[in-house]
C-alpha cells in the first residue's frame, strides 16, 4: 500500500506475459508465414489450398496489436474494461486461430502442431492471469470505493471539520 492509501493492483505476471508475447507473436507469425511459403510458394505467388488458414492469419495479424495494446493499457492503468477487451480478443480470434492451425489445418506437420501448442499454452496462461487480474482489480476498487464512502460519511457526520 502506498503513502496515498491506494493499493496498486496491476499484475506483474500479466505484464511479463504481454511483454514476452510481443516477441513471441512476431516470431510465430514469421514462422507460420515461412512454413506456408515453403510448402505452397511459387516465386512471388502463394497457392495455399487452405484458404481458411490465410483468412484466419489475416484476422490474427489485425487483432494481435489491438489485443496486446488493450492488455498493456488495461493492466498498467488498472482499467478493467480494457482488460475485458483484451480477454475477449484473446478468446475469440486468437484461440480460434490457434486451435484451427493446431487441429484442422490442411497438411499438418509435427512442427506446425508443436508451434501451435506453444502458442495455445501462452494464450491460455494469459487468459487465466487476466481473469485473476480483473478479479483482483474489482476487489481493490470496491475496497477503495467503500473507504471513500466511509470518509465522506465521517466528513458529513462531523460537519466537514476533517479533510479527506
DAURSUL-V303238 format. One record per backbone hydrogen bond with DSSP energy under -1.0 kcal/mol. NH is the residue of the N-H (numbers start at 1). CO is the residue of the C=O. If there is no record, write none. Layout:
# DAURSUL-V303238
NH,CO ; NH,CO
This chain:
# DAURSUL-V303238
2,6 ; 5,2 ; 15,11 ; 16,12 ; 17,13 ; 18,14 ; 19,15 ; 20,16 ; 21,17 ; 22,18 ; 24,20 ; 25,21 ; 26,22 ; 27,23 ; 28,24 ; 29,25 ; 30,26 ; 31,27 ; 32,28 ; 33,29 ; 34,30 ; 35,31 ; 36,32 ; 37,33 ; 38,34 ; 39,35 ; 40,36 ; 41,37 ; 42,45 ; 45,42 ; 47,40 ; 54,50 ; 55,51 ; 56,52 ; 57,53 ; 58,54 ; 59,55 ; 60,56 ; 61,57 ; 62,58 ; 63,59 ; 64,60 ; 67,63 ; 68,64 ; 69,65 ; 70,66 ; 71,67 ; 72,68 ; 73,69 ; 74,70 ; 75,71 ; 76,72 ; 77,73 ; 79,74 ; 83,79 ; 84,80 ; 85,81 ; 86,82 ; 87,83 ; 88,84 ; 89,85 ; 90,86 ; 91,87 ; 92,88 ; 94,89 ; 95,90 ; 96,92 ; 97,93 ; 98,94 ; 99,95 ; 100,96 ; 101,97 ; 102,98 ; 103,99 ; 104,100 ; 105,100 ; 113,109 ; 114,110 ; 115,111 ; 116,112 ; 117,113 ; 118,114 ; 119,115 ; 120,116 ; 121,117 ; 122,118 ; 123,119 ; 124,120 ; 125,121 ; 126,122 ; 127,123 ; 128,124 ; 129,125 ; 130,126 ; 131,127 ; 132,128 ; 133,129 ; 134,130 ; 135,131 ; 136,132 ; 137,133 ; 138,134 ; 139,135 ; 140,136 ; 141,137 ; 142,138 ; 143,139 ; 144,140 ; 145,141 ; 146,142 ; 147,143 ; 148,144 ; 149,145 ; 150,146 ; 151,147 ; 152,148 ; 153,149 ; 154,150 ; 155,151 ; 156,152 ; 157,153 ; 158,154 ; 160,155
